[in-house]
């Protein structure tokens, strides 16, 4: 059945409440966990809810972020998608479009875009649709079926945005969407929530709560344990760094790796850590809601992904003034200026990533310099304020026609 305070369950007989005078925007997503696209959609809704009425349509499940949003008064709908191409989902979205008088379907990533567009029927332009691509699968290849389908799914009145230049080019190359149709709106973060710990007080408090020695070198990775994040390379690279630092007279203490997140690959990584003999050097923190504190506790942030759009966690590290060692994939080079705000390594190259980790941990001046450069770049290019302002402008333009 439908319900407003928590998740909405499906019913073909119950209508949603009548909308207010604010234009209704429906975010269409896979689910509402704490991944980048989902967090950004939630932040948009919270920031702009005085101007628009937002609802959230989840293809697969609502998730913990969905529960939070429902508690805050947003309508969150579990569309209960079945395996394969489930056209019943498009019918459910169509019903919601009618019941809630949806003015704009804002689809995040390709599959939500497919179902959002299908909900309008053939050749219909209402509701208007915005397709935002946040990242790409790995490997990312051109599929003729997608290219042909996109010619029907994407109407001339629809809007396409990409979170970075790499993502935009992937839409051109692999989805057949004209470059002139795609606007880049960079991801941004709250620069008050993630800020430089000038006096070190936040660092001291965070380390004390984690039981970490104030002087121990700390490496942090925040990512779900999913194959695309390639935690195995991160763990093996850290092992390389541990060995390198053990042989260095400049290393007073062995480094510690903090891994925040959860997922299917977590158990395998726990086994790998034990087999490498570095269990005393790694802490698995699970899902955390105190990432700003974790950033404050860290000397170095790493990300070992096989593919990325514009990583929100990299931006969060930059916001905290933490230098970065990451893989040179997707939009990472748009975020991290190699040799200036961090160090890049090839995809899956544990030796290179491990060397970069050791290099940064052994050079405090380099870390300070790169952290400062990264923070300045964040303020210039990747703020939540700029991102929200552009989306708000587009929302007004689209819903006023």
N, C-alpha and C positions, 0 to 999 in steps of 0.2 A: 504494500500500500504506500501511498505518498505520505510523507511527513516533513515538517519544516524545521524542527529544532535539531534533528539529527540528519541521517541520510534519507533521501527519498527512495523508496522501493517502487518497483514498477506495478502499475495497474492500468488496465485499458479502460477503466470505467470512472476513475477519479480524476477530476480536473485540478490543475494547480491554481493557487490563488491568483486573483486578477492583479495585473501589474500596476505599479504606481505610474506617475507621470514621467518619471525618469526613463530614458531609453534603456531597454533591457539588452544586456550583452551576456551571451552564454559562452563561457570558456569550455572548450571541448578538449579533453585530455585522456591519456591512457588511464591514469590513476592520480591520486593525490598523496604521494609520499613526500620526501624531503629532497628530491632531486631538483636540479637547477631550473628546468622549465616550470615545474610545479610551484616552486617557491616564488618565482618571478610572477606567475599568474596570480598567485594569492596576494602578493604585495601590491600589484596593480589594483586589484579589487578593493583591498583595504584602503589604499590611498585615494581612490577615485569614487568611492561608494556614495559620496554626497552628490555626485554628478550623474551617475549611472546606477542602475540596478544590475548586479552581477549574480549569475547562477553558474554552477559548475556541473558539467556533464562528464562522467567518468565511464569510459568504455569497459573497463575491467574490474575495478574495485575503487572504493573511496579512499581507504588508507587513513593513517593517523592525521595527516594534514587536513584531509576532508572532514574528519571529526572536529578538529579545531575550528574550521571555517563554519561548520554547522552550528557549533556552540556560540559563534559570534553572530549568528542570525542569517548567514547566507544559505541559499537553497543549494544542496549538494545531491546529485542524482546518480545512483548506481544503475548503469544501463545494462549490466549483466550480459556482456557480449559472449557468445558461444565461440568455440574454436572454428577456424576457417573464416570465410566471408559470411558474416551474419547480417543479412539485409534487414532483419527485424529491428536491428539497432537504428538503422536509418528511419524506419517507421516511428520508433519511439521518439527520436529527436524531432521528427515532423510534428508529432503530437504536442511535444513541449513547445515547439515554435509557435503553434497555434494557441495553446493554453496561456502561455506567458507573453504572447505578442513580441517575440524576440526580434530585435532590430538588427543585431549583428551576431553572427557565429564566429567566435575567435578560436580557430583550431590550432592547437600546438602540436606540431610534428605531422608526418605524412598520413598515418592511418586515421587519426582524428579528422584530418582534412578530408579524406576520402568519404567517411561516414557523414560528416557535416554537409558536404556538397550533395551527396546522394539523397539527403533528407529533403532537398528542395524539389526533387523530381527532375525530369529532363527539360533543359533549357530555361528553367525558371531562375530569376535573379534575386528572389526574396526568400528568406532574409539575405541581406548582404553578408559577405564572408571575408574574413581575414585569415590567411594562412601564414603562420610564423614557423619557420624551420629553425630549430635550436641546435641540431647536430645531425650527424649522419652515421649510418651503420658501417661496420667494418667487416669485410671489405665492401666498398661502395661502388656498385657497377651500374651502368646504364641498362634499363630494362625497357624494351620496346613497348611492352604492354602498358607500362606506366606512362611513357611519353604520349602514347595514343590516348590513353584514358584522361590524361591531364588536359588535353584539348577540349574534352567534353565537361570535365569537372570544374575547370577554372573559367569563370565567366568574365566578360570584359569589365564588368563593374566591380569585380573582386579585387582585393588588395593582397599583395605578397610581401612579407618582410623576412629578413634573415638576420641572425644575431651577429654575423661577422662576414667579412669578405670571402673567406674560404667557403663558408656555408652557402653564400650567394652563388659562387662559381659552381659548386656541386649541384645546385638546383638548375643551373643553366646546362651543365654538361650531362647530367644523369636524369633529369626530369623534363628536359626540353622546354623549360620556361624561359621566355625572353629576358635578357638582363635588364632591359629598360622597364620591366614590370616589377622588379625586385628592389626594395629599399632596405639598406642596411641600418638597423637600429641596434647599436651595441648594448649588450647586457650591462647592467650597472648594479651597484650595491649601495647600501645605506652607509655613508661615510661617517656617521656618528656612532653607529653600532660597531663598526670595524675601524678603529683608530689606533694611531701609534701610541704605545705605552711609554710616554716620555720619561716618567720618573721611576719606572720599573716596579711600581706597586702592584699592578695587575699581574705581572709576571710572578712576583713572589707569592701572591695569594693563590694563583692558579697552580703553581708548582707544589705549594704546601698541600693543597686539596688533593693532588694526585700522588703525593708522597714521593716527589722527585727532588733529588739534591739540587740546590740552587745553581751549582756550577756544572752540572752534567750536560753535555751537548744533547739536544733533543731535536729529533726529526719527526715531522708530522705529515701524515697523509689522511685526508678526509674524502672518502669515496665509498659508494656501495660495492660490496664484493660481487662484482659482475665481470664476466670474461673481458668486456671491452676496457675495463679499468686495469687489467693485467697486473694484479697484485703480485703474481709470481715474480715478475721482473723487479718490482719494488723491493720485495723481500730479498731476492738474490743480490740485487744491487746494494742493499744495506749490508748484507753479509760481506760483500767486497769492501765496502767502506770500513766495516769493523776490523777486517784484517789489515787494511792499509793503515788505519790509525793505531793499531796495536804495534806496528813497526815504527811509528813516528814519535820522536822525543817531544814533539809539541802537543801531544794529546795527553792531558792530565788524567782524564777519565774516559772510559769507553762510552760510545754514544748509545742513546735510547731511541727506539722507534715507537711512535704512537700511531696506531691504526684505528681510526674512528669510522664506524659504519657497520652494516650488516648485509647479509646476502648469502646466496647459495655457495659461494666459493670460500666462505670464511673458515669452515672446518678444514678444508684442504690446506689453507694457509697456516692454520695452527699446527697441522701435521708437518708442513714444510719447515716452519720455524724450529720445531723440535729436532727434526732430522739434520738441520744445519748446525745445531748446537748453539743457537743464539736465543733460546727461550728467555734467558735472563736479560736480554737486550730489547725485548719487544713486549709491548702491552696492547692487547685488544680491548678497545674501549666501548664497543657497541655503538648504537645510535645515540648521538648526543644533541642536546639543545643548548650547549654552552660553547659553541665553536669559537666565538670571540675570545673566550678565556683560554681555549686550547691554542689559538694562534699566539696569544700573549706568552704562553709557556714555551713556545717553540723557538728554536734558533734557525730552523730551515724548514720550508714546506716543499714536499715532493708530490709529483703526480706522474704515474707511469702508464697513462692511457694509450690504447692503440688508436683511438680516434677521439676528437673533441670538437665541439663548436667553439663557443667562448665560455670557458670554464668559470663558473661562479666561484668555486673554491680558490682558483688562482687569484681572482679579483679580491677575495676576502683576505688572502695572504698579503697582497699588495696594500690593502687598506690598513692592515696591521703593521706594515713596514717590515714584513718578513721576506727575506730573499727566497728564490725559487730554483729548484732543479727539476726539470720536467722533460718529457719527450717532445720532440719536434714534429707534432702531428696536428692536423686540422688547423684550428685557429690559435693554437698555443703561441706561435711566433707573432701573431698580431697583438698578443697580450704581453709576452715576455720578450724583451729586447736582449738577445743572446750576448752575454759578456757585459751588459749594462745593468739590467735589473734581475738577471738570473742566468742560468746555464742550461742549454738545450742539449739533448742527446737523441740519437736515432731510436726509432720505435723498436722495443724489445731488446735493446742493447744494455744488458746488465752491467757489463764492464765499464762502459762509458758513463752510465748513470751513477754507478758506484764511485767512480773516480771523481765525478762532479760533486757528489755528496761529501766525500772526504775533503776535497779541495776547499769547499765552503766552510765546513766545520772547523778546519784548521786555520782559517784566516778570518779573524774577527773584523778586521778593517774592511775586507771585501764584503762581508755580510752587511756591515753597516752602510757602506756605500750603495750596494745594490738594493737594499731595503728602502733607502731614501729615494733613489731613482724610481723604483717601482711605485712607491706611494705617490710621487709627483705625477707619474703617468696615469695612475688611476684617477686622480682628481681632475686631470685634463680631459679624460676620454671615457671613463667607465663609471659615472655616477648614476645612482638610482634616480636622482632628481631629473637629469637630462633624459633618461630613458622614459620615465613616467610622463614628462612633458610632451614628448613626441607622440607617444601612444595616445595620450589624452587628446592631442590635436587631431590625430587621425580618427579617433572615435567620434569626435564632434563633427568632423567633415562627413563621415560615412553615415551617421545616424540622422543628420539633418537633411538628407536627400531622400 
